[in-house]
Amino acid sequence: MESQIIRPGYLTAHQAAHVLGVSLGGVRLLVHRGQLARAGGSPRQPWYKIEDVSALDAKRRNGRAA
């Protein structure tokens, strides 16, 4: 279940997955590869900075367009 309490400026793993168009496993893989960093939360419910997710989304979109 997704956490209902999160600091402004951060996304849950579910929200980050939705923005990036990947599954939760895809988010974990991006973290493992060093393309996305956890910025808080707990080990089971990590948070990600909105800026980091947005930058990664833009980078991925530009890579597909090229």
Steps between C-alpha positions, in 0.01 A plus 500: 500500500623845409591736783259790542747726681787630291702820510436762232747473214522121517330209325426149618631205300151452352484864392852490355415183308191669356695809391776290342261253340662198664403244762615503862763247396611748235546768765706260712712417194562871433615541861723192472658639180564835667265695272264595784579555868279448801451822692319393814218287629576150621662198337153360423344834400769719344449855380656662197556871433260639242793678330694173463200313358416785261861526380520125441166505317622783272828318437317178411259683269784679321682171457196345333456797265859484373 
